[in-house]
Amino acid sequence: MPAARRRTPGRRRWLWWLAPLPVALLLAAAPIACSTTVVAPAALSDPVPIFVVDYGTTSAVVLPYGDDLLAFVYGDWQYYALTNNHLLNGVAALVWPTQGTLGRGRLRGPPAREQVLAQLRGRGVEDVHVVRVERADVERLVQRLDELYEAHRATEVANAEYGMSFVHHPRRYTWFWNSNHQTAAWLEAVGCEVRGPAFASRWRIEEADR
């Protein structure tokens, strides 16, 4: 009995430390239920469509590139580039910062939603959203992403499952900066207004007030 009494305070201290855990997990998971609204830029002088690809939990962008299209995605290196997508790696990518990756893949034009869907069919795509933006902004973003990709070409890995090649991205992947946050940042780079947390791939596209 004395030994049991001595262990009780220790157990209570553990319970005290664990008590906030369910609340913390709830607060971290809550943004997943929220949608993110993308407001397209107004008064376009040379509009061109770009595409937000919804994979259910993650997202990518597809951008016009000459007569073709380029798909870009950001994510966890182990999950995307190396296809180590088992539970342990998934948990690791959420719990602490991991090596980020930039993926790039080429699709055939023309820039149309049906064309993008047809080429990505069978790769877990749930929806493709169309946003019309300024062509010059898209060209600048493509140039910036191509330069980033080429700067890390030494780390390149081809992944036939995703139909893309991947390199290291200088930004670490975390729960607070995942593929959807990066997609939102790319959309802002081409003049869109993004409203919402962008934790999950829940996109709503709105036209700007003219």
C-alpha positions in Angstrom: 0.0 0.0 0.0 2.7 2.6 0.8 4.3 2.0 -2.6 1.0 2.4 -4.4 0.5 5.7 -2.6 3.9 7.0 -3.7 3.1 6.3 -7.4 -0.3 8.1 -7.3 1.1 11.7 -7.4 3.2 10.7 -10.4 0.2 9.4 -12.3 -1.7 12.5 -11.4 1.1 14.7 -12.8 1.0 12.7 -16.1 -2.8 13.1 -16.2 -2.4 16.9 -15.7 0.1 17.2 -18.6 -2.1 15.1 -20.9 -5.4 16.9 -20.1 -4.9 19.7 -22.6 -4.0 17.3 -25.4 -7.5 16.6 -26.7 -8.2 20.4 -26.8 -4.9 21.0 -28.7 -5.7 18.3 -31.2 -9.2 19.7 -31.7 -7.9 23.2 -32.3 -5.2 21.9 -34.8 -7.8 19.8 -36.7 -10.6 22.4 -36.7 -9.3 24.3 -39.8 -9.7 21.2 -41.9 -13.5 21.7 -41.9 -13.1 25.2 -43.2 -13.3 26.1 -46.9 -10.9 28.5 -48.6 -12.4 31.1 -51.0 -10.4 32.2 -54.0 -11.5 35.5 -55.5 -10.2 35.9 -59.1 -8.6 39.3 -60.0 -10.8 41.9 -61.8 -10.3 44.0 -64.9 -8.0 41.6 -66.7 -6.4 42.9 -69.9 -5.0 39.5 -71.1 -6.9 36.8 -69.2 -5.8 33.2 -69.2 -7.2 30.2 -67.2 -5.2 28.4 -64.5 -6.4 25.3 -62.7 -6.5 24.3 -59.0 -6.4 20.5 -58.8 -8.1 19.1 -55.7 -6.8 15.7 -54.7 -9.1 15.4 -51.7 -6.5 16.3 -49.0 -3.8 18.0 -51.0 -3.8 20.3 -54.1 -1.7 21.5 -57.0 -1.8 24.2 -59.7 -1.7 23.7 -63.4 -0.5 26.7 -65.4 -0.4 27.5 -69.1 3.1 27.2 -70.6 3.2 28.0 -74.3 1.0 25.5 -76.1 1.2 23.1 -73.2 0.6 23.1 -69.4 2.8 22.8 -66.4 1.6 21.2 -63.1 3.3 22.3 -59.9 2.8 20.8 -56.4 4.5 21.3 -53.0 4.6 18.7 -50.3 6.6 16.3 -48.1 9.6 14.8 -49.9 9.1 11.3 -48.5 5.4 11.2 -49.4 5.6 12.7 -52.9 9.0 12.2 -54.3 9.8 8.8 -52.8 6.2 7.5 -52.4 6.8 6.6 -48.8 3.2 7.4 -48.0 2.6 4.9 -45.1 1.1 6.1 -41.9 4.3 6.7 -40.0 5.6 9.1 -42.6 2.3 10.8 -42.7 2.3 11.3 -39.0 6.0 12.5 -39.1 5.2 15.1 -41.7 2.4 16.5 -39.5 4.2 16.4 -36.1 7.5 18.1 -37.0 9.1 19.9 -40.0 10.3 17.6 -42.8 12.1 18.1 -46.1 9.8 19.9 -48.5 9.6 19.1 -52.2 8.6 20.9 -55.4 7.0 18.7 -58.1 6.7 19.6 -61.8 5.0 17.8 -64.6 4.1 18.6 -68.2 0.6 18.2 -69.6 -0.7 18.7 -73.1 -2.7 21.8 -74.0 -5.0 23.5 -74.7 -5.7 25.1 -71.3 -9.1 23.7 -70.6 -10.6 22.0 -67.6 -11.6 18.9 -69.5 -8.1 18.6 -70.9 -6.6 18.7 -67.4 -9.1 16.2 -66.0 -8.5 13.8 -68.9 -4.8 13.7 -68.3 -5.0 13.4 -64.5 -7.7 10.8 -64.4 -6.8 7.8 -62.2 -4.5 9.9 -60.0 -6.9 10.6 -57.2 -8.3 13.9 -58.6 -11.6 14.9 -57.0 -12.1 18.2 -58.8 -10.4 20.8 -61.0 -11.3 24.5 -60.4 -10.8 27.1 -63.1 -9.5 30.6 -62.2 -9.0 33.4 -64.8 -6.0 35.6 -64.1 -3.5 37.9 -65.9 -1.3 36.1 -68.4 1.8 38.2 -67.4 1.4 37.2 -63.7 1.3 33.5 -64.7 4.4 33.8 -66.8 6.3 35.4 -63.9 5.2 32.7 -61.6 6.2 29.9 -64.0 9.6 31.5 -64.4 10.1 31.8 -60.7 9.1 28.1 -60.1 11.2 26.9 -63.0 14.2 28.8 -61.6 13.6 27.3 -58.1 13.3 23.8 -59.7 16.5 24.2 -61.7 18.4 25.5 -58.6 17.7 22.2 -56.9 18.0 19.9 -60.0 20.8 17.9 -58.3 18.1 16.4 -56.0 15.7 15.4 -58.8 13.7 12.2 -58.6 11.2 11.1 -61.2 7.9 9.6 -60.0 5.8 7.8 -62.6 2.9 7.3 -60.1 2.3 11.1 -60.0 3.6 11.7 -63.5 5.9 14.4 -62.2 9.5 14.9 -61.2 10.5 16.3 -57.7 13.3 18.3 -56.2 14.1 19.6 -52.8 12.2 22.7 -51.8 14.0 25.1 -49.4 10.9 25.5 -47.3 10.3 22.8 -44.7 7.0 21.0 -44.9 4.8 21.3 -41.7 1.2 21.0 -40.7 1.2 24.8 -40.7 2.7 25.0 -44.2 1.3 22.2 -46.3 0.5 21.8 -50.0 -2.7 23.8 -49.7 -1.0 26.7 -48.0 1.5 26.7 -50.9 -1.2 26.5 -53.4 -2.9 29.6 -51.8 0.4 31.4 -51.9 0.8 30.7 -55.7 -2.8 31.9 -56.3 -2.0 35.1 -54.5 1.1 35.5 -56.6 -1.1 35.7 -59.8 -3.4 38.3 -58.3 -6.0 36.3 -56.5 -7.4 37.1 -53.1 -7.4 34.1 -50.8 -9.9 34.1 -47.8 -9.7 31.3 -45.4 -7.1 29.0 -43.6 -6.1 26.8 -46.6 -5.3 23.9 -44.3 -7.5 21.6 -46.4 -8.2 21.2 -50.1 -11.6 22.8 -49.9 -11.7 25.5 -52.6 -14.5 27.9 -53.6 -13.8 30.1 -56.6 -15.5 33.5 -56.9 -15.4 36.2 -59.5 -14.3 39.6 -58.3 -16.7 42.4 -58.3 -16.4 44.2 -61.6 
